[in-house]
Amino acid sequence: MDSAPPIAASAAAAAPRAPLTQLVRYFLCLGTLGFGGPVALAGFMHRDLVEARRWVDDEEYRLGLALAQIMPGPLAAQLAIALGYFQHGLLGATLVGLAFILPSFLMVVGISIAYVRYGGLWWMQALFYGIGAAVIAIIAIAAFKLARSTNKRDPLLWAIFAVLAAVTVWAQAELAEFFVLAGLVVLFARARPGRREAVAAAAGGLAVLGLIWLIERWFVTLAIGGKHVLVQILAFFTKAGAFVFGSGLAIVPFLHQGVVQQFGWLNEHQFLDAVAVAMITPGPVVITVVFIGYLVAGLLGAVMAAIGIFLPVYVFTVVPAPWFRHNRDNAHLKAFVQGATAAATGALSGAVVVLASRAIYDVATAAVALASLAVLWRFKVPEPILVTAAGLIGVIVWPRVQAG
């Protein structure tokens, strides 16, 4: 479309309704206390900023949410940055983004220090023995909900889901190229672009695939060299932030491929521990990369991982924001995102199978995983509470397993 709806345009262009200091203070609090995942955090923002404080009108909120859903990366962080941009421009986006991310970054660094220092002690191993199995249940429920809400009753999207799930299980890794192909499939099947638009879409898709290939070759070179681990960390997590669609947990299979299989930075159990850390801390789920970065290269590794994962999120929010005001209802853009997101749900579901085959290896871990799945399905227990309970079970069961 050539122009935005009048209401959206006026909302986006309206003068800031919240002082920058108060907006930053709010997101600092949300980043410190905001549990529940991206959907819950987005709901908190609507409740607090739109309904309670009236700093953001509903149209502006929906504009930010739509932008966050279309661009790759974690939804909650993108929405926060978008709202900061619409209110106070680049300065608002930058300060709001930092305020939202900083609390969970510091918490994860603290947990990482304790993990490295005490990870060899029995009680730390016991905690994560139980937590690792519970994390499988959490990811499984998240994959189911994401697939159901994304694909609805659309047979084409479910077909893409099935293909990507099978490919992920077969390859034991997430293949970013299939996300682009899935987006193009839905674009051509549903949006039916004209000849000029079709050529542009195909050229754009090929350019993205070429970029992915070049980055992959770069990673192989870095991995063979093995002398610049901080550069490796920065490059890998920048790619992760740039090419992952869906919820925060959709990044799990992508991380598993690089962290465990490609670079060998973490083993299987350490990787599940990293995902568990994201479950017990507030803020965006992708903050798990800080834990991974710390285990690989200490504090500098944690900083490089955080910069890598959130820099694309920031760029993909503030750069297209002005254009998005005028093209938010573009049918071609919506169709591509539908396909890419359906692919993300399939990859996440395939990752559940891959990770479960390695995390559930005895009767006790199977029991914890099944019990966690049942509790999440029936009672909708908050994830930090479930993870804490699973850790306590691990402390009780682990000594008996070792003795047996």
N, C-alpha and C positions, 0 to 999 in steps of 0.2 A: 504494500500500500504506500501511497505517496505522502500521506499525512496521517497523524494520529487522531483518534477521536477527540473532540473538543475537550471533554472532561479530563482525559488522560493528559493532554497537552497542558491544560491549565494547572493540573495537579503537579506535573513534573516541573513546571516553571514557577510554581508558587514560591514565595519567600520562605526562608526557614522558620519553622514554628517552635523549634526547641533550641535553647542556647547550646552551643557546641560543648561546653563543659558539662552540662547536665546529660547530654546525649552520650558523651564518652563515659561519664560516671555510671550511667545505666548499663551500658554494655560491659563495663568492667565487672559490675555485680552479676550480670547474666553469665558471663564467662566463668565466674567463681562458683556460682550456685546452680547453674542450668544443667540439670540432668535430663535424660529421657530421649536423646537422639535428635536428629534434624527436624522431624515433624513436630515434636514437642517444643523445641526451641523456637521454631517458626510460629507456633501457636502462642508461646509466651510473648513474643514480640508484638503480635496482633493485639493480644489482651492488654498489654502494658502501654504500648505506644499509640495504638489506635483507639481502643475503648476507654482505658483509664485516664491516661495523661493527655490524649488528643494532640500529641505532637505530630503525628502522621495521619493524614486522612486515608480512608479505605482504598481509594483509587491509586494513590501513590504506593501503598503497601502492596496491592495486587500487581502493580507494575514491577516493583522490585522482586516479588515472588516469581513472576513469570520469567524475568531475566535470569534469576537464579536457577530455575528449572531447565532453561534452554542451554545455558552454558555448562561445560564440563566442570567438575569439582564438587566439593561439599556444599550442600544447599544452605545450611544455617549460616556459615561464614560468608557465602556470597550474598545472602539476603541482608545481613548486617552491613556489609560493605556498600551494597546498593542503596540502602536507606541512608547511610552516611553521605553517599555521593549526592543523592537527590536533595538532601537537606543542606549540605555545606560544601559541595563540590569535592575536589581532590583532597583537600585538607580533611574534610569530614570523613571521607572514605578511608583515608590512611589512619587517622586516629581511632576511629571506631573499630577498624579491623584489628589494630594492635591491641586495643583494650579488650576485645572479645577473645583474642587468642592468648594473650600473655598469662592470665591466671592458670589455665590448664597447662601451658608450657612449663611454668615453674613447678606445678604439682608433679608433672610427669618426670621432670628432671630429678626432683626429690625422690620419687619412687625408683627411678633408674639407679641413683646413687646407692639406695638401700639394697636394690636387687643385686648390683655388682658386689657390694660388700658382704652381703649375707646369703647370696644365692647358693652357696655351697652348703649351707646349714640345712638340717633335715626339715625344720619347720617351714622354711621358705619353699623347699621342694614339695612339701606336703600341701601347702596352700595352693600352689599352681597345678598340682596333680588333680585336685578337685575343680579348680577354676577352668582349666583347659577343656574339660569335658562339658562344663556348663556353657562355655563360649560357643561350642558347636551348636547347641540348642538355640542360643541367641541368634546366631547367624542364620540358622535354618528358618526360624520364625520371621526374621527380617527379610529373607529371600522370598518366602511365601507371600508376605504382605506386599512387598514391593512389586512382585510379579502380578499379583491380583489387581492392585490399584493401577498399575501401568498398562497391562495388556487387556484388562477387562474381559469382554467376550469377542475380541477381535482375532479371527483365525490367523491372519497374516502375522500379527505380533506374536501370537503363541507359537507359530511355526518358527519364527526367528528365535524365540526363547528356547525351543527344543534343540534347534541346530547348535546354538551357542553353548547350551548346557552339555551336549554331547561332545562338542569340540574341546571344551575346557577339560572334561574328564579324560578324553583321549590324549590330549596334549599335555595334561597335568599342568597347564598354565593358561593364562589369559592372553589372547591374541588381539591386540588393539586394532589391527587391520580389519577384522571382522565387524567392528563397531561402525567404521566408516562405510563398509559395504552394506551393512544392514540399513544404515541411514539412507543410502542411495536407492536401495531396493524399495523402501517405503515411499521415498520421494517420487520415483518414477511410477510406482503402482497407484499412488493415491493422489498426488498433486498434479500429475499429468502436465509437466512443463512443456512449453513450446520449444521449437527447434533451437532458438538462441539460448533459452534458459536451460535446456537439456545439455547443450554443449558446455555452458558455463558450469553447470553442476558436475558434469563428468570431469571437466578440467580441474575443478576445485577438489573433487574427490581424489583424483590421481595425484594432485599436488600434496594433499595431506598424506596419502599412502607413501609418496616419495619421501616426505619429511620423516615419517615414522621409520622408513627403511634406513635413511641416513642416520637418524638418532640411534637405531639399533646397531648399525655398523660402528658408530662412535663408541657405544657401550662395550662392544666386543673388543675394540682397540684398548679402551681403558682397562678392561678386565685382564687382558693379556699383559699390559704394562705393569699393573699392580703397584704403581709407585705413587699414585695420587688419590688416596682413598677419599679425601675431602671433596675432590673434584668429582669422583665417582658418586659420592652421596648426593652432592648438589645436582648433578646431571640426572641421576636416576629419579629422584623425587620430583624434580621439575617435570620430567616426562610423565610421572604418575599424576601430578596435578593437572597436566595439560590434556590428557587423553582419557580420563576416566569419567564416565557418565553415571548418573544414578545417585543413590544415597551414599552416605559416608562409608558404609560397610561394603559398597560395591568395589571399593579400592582393594579389598582383601586379596582376591585372586591375583591382581596385578602385582601387589607387594610380594606375595608368596613366590611368584615366578622369579622376580629379581633378587629378592633378599635371600631366599633359600636356595633356589636352583641355579640362577645365573651367577651371582657373586659369592654365594656360600657364606654370607656374613653371619647368619643365624642358623641353628638347626631347627627341626620341626617343633620341638617343645618350646624353645625360646620364642619362635614366631607366635605360637598360640599365647604365650605369656604376654607378648607385646599387644595382641588384640585384647587380651583380658584387661590390661592396664587402661586401654581406651574405654572399656566398659565401666570402670570404677572411678573415672575422673569426669568432671563436668566439661562442657564445651564441645567442640567438633570431634567426631569419632576419629578423623584422620590425624589427630594429635598423637596417635600411636607411633607415627614416624619419628617423633622425638625420642621415644624409648629405643627404637631401632638404631637411630643415629648415635645415641649415647653408648649403646653396647658395642658399636663398631669403632667409634673414634672419640669417645668421651664427650665433654661439653661442646667442643667445636663441631663434632659430628652431629650432635643434637641441634645446634644452631643451623648448620648447613641443611639438615633434613627439613627443619621448619621453614627456612627460606625457600627451599626447593618446592615444597608442597603448596605453600600459600602464595608464592609470587604469581604463578599462572592464574590462581583464583582472583587475585587482585586485578591483574591485567585484563582477564576475560570479563571482568565486571565493569571497570571504569571506562575502558576503551570503547566497547560497543554500546554503552548506556545512552549516549545521544542518538545514535542510529536506531537503537531499539525503540525509542519513543515513537519513531515514525514507522517501524516495521514489525511491531509486536504481534500483529495478526497475519503476518505473511504465511500463506499456506505452504510454500516450499520449505521454509524454515521449520515450521511445526512438524511437517511430515518427516524431515530428516531427523529431528530430535526424537520423534516417536520411535523410529527404527533403531537409533543408537541406544536409547534407553531400554527398549525391549531386549537388545543384545546384552546390555549390562545386567538385566535381571537373569538372563540365562547363564551368563558367566558366573554370577554370584551363586546361583543354584548348583552349578557344576563344581564350584569351589567348595561348597558344603560337603559334597561327596569326597573330593580329594582330601580335604583336611580331616574329615571324620575317619577316613581309613587309616590315618596316622595318629590321631589323638585318642581314639577309642580302641584300646588294645587289651583290655581285660574286663572281667565281670564288674568290677567296681566302677570303672570309668563309663562303661555302658549303662550301668544303673543310674549314675549321676546325670548323664546326658538325657536319658529317657525321662527321669523324674523332672529335670529342668524343663524339658520340652512340654511335659504335661502341665506343669505349674504355669508356664508362660501362656499356654493355650487356654487354660481354664480360668486363671485368676488375674492374669495381666500384672504380675508382680514387677515393680521397678527393677531394672537390670542391676544397678549397684547392690540392691538387697540380695538378689539371687546369687550374684557373684560372691558376695561375702559369705552367704550360707554354704555355697559350694566349697569355698576355701576352708571353712570350719570342718566340713565333712572330710575334706582331704587331710586335715591335721589329725583327725580321729582314725581314718582308714589307712593312711600311708604307712605308719609303723607296722601294722598288721600285714600289709602287703609285702613289705620288705622282709618281715620275719618269716613269712610263708615261702 
